[in-house]
């Protein structure tokens, strides 16, 4: 548990409050488990703090649904019903994003779908629409060159206000790692899949 | 995203269903962030699958409260109100566990409090009271010798049914790592604390 005591106090002319209120860019990378799960756990924490949470999943199938989606949307509903926490949005790339009129717009064009997803996220970042963004598995379109890493870094660098962003996935580009405030590498030490087990509901999804 | 395809099928005489239904012991260790957060994210997923979730936090202060506690308890309330997901319990060591009559029973005796916590967890494991346990920061009492690692491993090995257990914390004992089905090491690559930032609500807790 962090004790909240910084290792050193920087000579940046900022007050503790100003420093405390800086937006965080976090990257969860590596071959191990827990990259997305830790990001969704952070989203749960952000919800509790009343932050406006938005998750963007850069996954192939819109049908694939992790338990965290239902749980975070349940928390979002709890916000609507009781005012607790903050609002929650969950968007999936699949064959097209939920905000697109035609779900077939990027059918079989994953690169186009990924670019459309990033364009919308960039628009929202510029507008300050959310307080906490999860860009789940976003490293892959970056790694594959579908979305330009430099443009992502520039957009993140100029984002107004205090918008926190967590990016997950293997092979995070080095430039993105360099731009992040918090980078964690999840390393696999042992995994039941190695022993021939299949995934199970409540554990794997 | 795991595709659910095992690297190999073991020659253990079990059917896929039997293998799928095996209880998982996971350990999140290492010096990086995300060990507890990923465990709480898994708890959120377990909640969604209708599993009976119980969190046991081996932390010094019962006053310290992470956002995940409120969020998971909100999901537990959602279960009570609407039947969605599963029930959620959250217990903290602090100066004494919530199930103890006298909160002062282990005042200033952290070793005794940790042992009392483990004794109760062992009782619940033997009785099959929950489906998904988070033993948060439990590696410390093991590392310090307050709770016997071999006894923990024996109790876990004989636990009936399909009770999943996630243990978090730095310096996980090697014997525990060896007994686990899934071990992830969270490695710190960069952290805002290093740049003199203090933690902030919604991000650090």
Contacts between the chains, C-beta under 8 A, distances in Angstrom:
chain1	res1	chain2	res2	distance
A	1	B	36	7.9
A	1	B	59	5.9
A	1	B	64	7.0
A	1	B	137	6.7
A	2	B	193	6.8
A	2	B	199	6.0
A	2	B	204	6.2
A	4	B	198	5.9
A	4	B	199	4.8
A	4	B	204	7.2
A	6	B	193	5.4
A	6	B	195	8.0
A	6	B	196	4.5
A	6	B	197	6.3
A	6	B	198	6.0
A	7	B	193	6.1
A	7	B	194	5.8
A	7	B	196	7.4
A	8	B	194	7.8
A	8	B	196	5.3
A	9	B	196	4.7
A	10	B	195	5.9
A	10	B	196	3.9
A	12	B	196	7.6
A	16	B	198	5.8
A	19	B	196	6.7
A	19	B	197	5.0
A	19	B	198	6.3
A	20	B	197	6.9
A	20	B	198	4.8
A	20	B	199	7.5
A	20	B	200	4.9
A	21	B	200	6.7
A	22	B	192	7.7
A	22	B	197	6.4
A	24	B	192	6.3
A	24	B	200	7.9
A	24	B	203	5.4
A	28	B	34	6.6
A	30	B	187	7.3
A	32	B	184	4.5
A	32	B	185	7.0
A	33	B	38	7.6
A	33	B	182	6.7
A	33	B	184	5.2
A	34	B	28	6.7
A	34	B	34	6.1
A	34	B	38	3.7
A	34	B	41	7.7
A	34	B	184	5.1
A	34	B	186	7.1
A	36	B	41	7.9
A	37	B	37	8.0
A	37	B	38	4.5
A	37	B	41	3.7
A	37	B	42	5.8
A	37	B	45	7.3
A	38	B	33	7.6
A	38	B	34	3.7
A	38	B	37	4.5
A	38	B	38	4.0
A	38	B	41	6.0
A	38	B	186	7.9
A	39	B	41	7.7
A	40	B	41	4.6
A	40	B	44	6.7
A	41	B	34	7.7
A	41	B	36	7.9
A	41	B	37	3.7
A	41	B	38	6.0
A	41	B	39	7.7
A	41	B	40	4.6
A	41	B	41	3.4
A	41	B	44	7.1
A	41	B	68	6.3
A	42	B	37	5.8
A	42	B	203	7.2
A	44	B	40	6.7
A	44	B	41	7.1
A	44	B	44	6.0
A	44	B	67	6.7
A	44	B	68	5.5
A	44	B	71	4.3
A	44	B	72	7.5
A	45	B	37	7.3
A	45	B	66	6.7
A	45	B	67	3.4
A	45	B	68	5.6
A	45	B	71	6.9
A	45	B	202	6.2
A	45	B	203	7.4
A	45	B	205	6.9
A	46	B	67	7.3
A	46	B	202	4.6
A	46	B	203	7.4
A	47	B	67	7.5
A	47	B	71	5.8
A	48	B	67	3.5
A	48	B	68	7.4
A	48	B	70	4.6
A	48	B	71	4.8
A	48	B	74	7.9
A	48	B	202	7.4
A	49	B	67	5.9
A	49	B	201	4.7
A	49	B	202	3.1
A	50	B	202	7.6
A	51	B	202	4.9
A	59	B	1	6.1
A	64	B	1	7.0
A	66	B	45	6.7
A	67	B	44	6.7
A	67	B	45	3.4
A	67	B	46	7.3
A	67	B	47	7.4
A	67	B	48	3.5
A	67	B	49	5.9
A	68	B	41	6.2
A	68	B	44	5.5
A	68	B	45	5.6
A	68	B	48	7.4
A	70	B	48	4.6
A	70	B	85	7.9
A	71	B	44	4.3
A	71	B	45	6.9
A	71	B	47	5.8
A	71	B	48	4.8
A	71	B	75	6.0
A	71	B	85	7.0
A	72	B	44	7.5
A	74	B	48	7.9
A	74	B	75	6.2
A	74	B	78	5.5
A	74	B	84	6.2
A	74	B	85	7.0
A	75	B	71	6.0
A	75	B	74	6.3
A	75	B	75	6.9
A	78	B	74	5.5
A	78	B	78	6.2
A	84	B	74	6.2
A	85	B	70	7.9
A	85	B	71	7.0
A	85	B	74	7.0
A	131	B	202	7.5
A	132	B	202	6.8
A	137	B	1	6.9
A	164	B	202	7.4
A	164	B	203	6.1
A	177	B	189	6.8
A	177	B	190	7.5
A	180	B	190	6.2
A	181	B	190	6.9
A	181	B	191	7.7
A	181	B	192	4.5
A	181	B	195	7.3
A	181	B	197	7.7
A	182	B	33	6.7
A	182	B	190	6.1
A	182	B	191	5.4
A	182	B	192	5.7
A	183	B	188	8.0
A	183	B	189	3.8
A	183	B	190	4.4
A	184	B	32	4.5
A	184	B	33	5.2
A	184	B	34	5.1
A	184	B	186	5.5
A	184	B	187	6.8
A	184	B	188	6.5
A	184	B	189	6.4
A	185	B	32	7.0
A	185	B	186	7.7
A	185	B	187	4.4
A	185	B	189	5.5
A	186	B	34	7.1
A	186	B	38	7.9
A	186	B	184	5.6
A	186	B	185	7.7
A	186	B	186	6.0
A	186	B	187	7.8
A	187	B	30	7.3
A	187	B	184	6.8
A	187	B	185	4.4
A	187	B	186	7.8
A	187	B	187	5.8
A	188	B	183	8.0
A	188	B	184	6.5
A	189	B	177	6.9
A	189	B	183	3.8
A	189	B	184	6.4
A	189	B	185	5.5
A	190	B	177	7.5
A	190	B	180	6.2
A	190	B	181	6.9
A	190	B	182	6.1
A	190	B	183	4.3
A	191	B	181	7.8
A	191	B	182	5.4
A	192	B	22	7.7
A	192	B	24	6.2
A	192	B	181	4.5
A	192	B	182	5.6
A	193	B	2	6.7
A	193	B	6	5.3
A	193	B	7	6.1
A	194	B	6	7.9
A	194	B	7	5.7
A	194	B	8	7.8
A	195	B	6	7.9
A	195	B	10	5.9
A	195	B	181	7.3
A	196	B	6	4.5
A	196	B	7	7.4
A	196	B	8	5.3
A	196	B	9	4.7
A	196	B	10	3.9
A	196	B	12	7.6
A	196	B	19	6.7
A	197	B	6	6.3
A	197	B	19	5.0
A	197	B	20	6.9
A	197	B	22	6.4
A	197	B	181	7.6
A	198	B	4	5.8
A	198	B	6	6.1
A	198	B	16	5.8
A	198	B	19	6.3
A	198	B	20	4.8
A	199	B	2	6.2
A	199	B	4	4.7
A	199	B	20	7.5
A	200	B	20	4.9
A	200	B	21	6.7
A	200	B	24	7.9
A	201	B	49	4.8
A	202	B	45	6.2
A	202	B	46	4.6
A	202	B	48	7.5
A	202	B	49	3.1
A	202	B	50	7.7
A	202	B	51	4.9
A	202	B	131	7.5
A	202	B	132	6.8
A	202	B	164	7.3
A	203	B	24	5.5
A	203	B	42	7.2
A	203	B	45	7.5
A	203	B	46	7.4
A	203	B	164	6.2
A	204	B	2	6.4
A	204	B	4	7.2
A	205	B	45	7.0
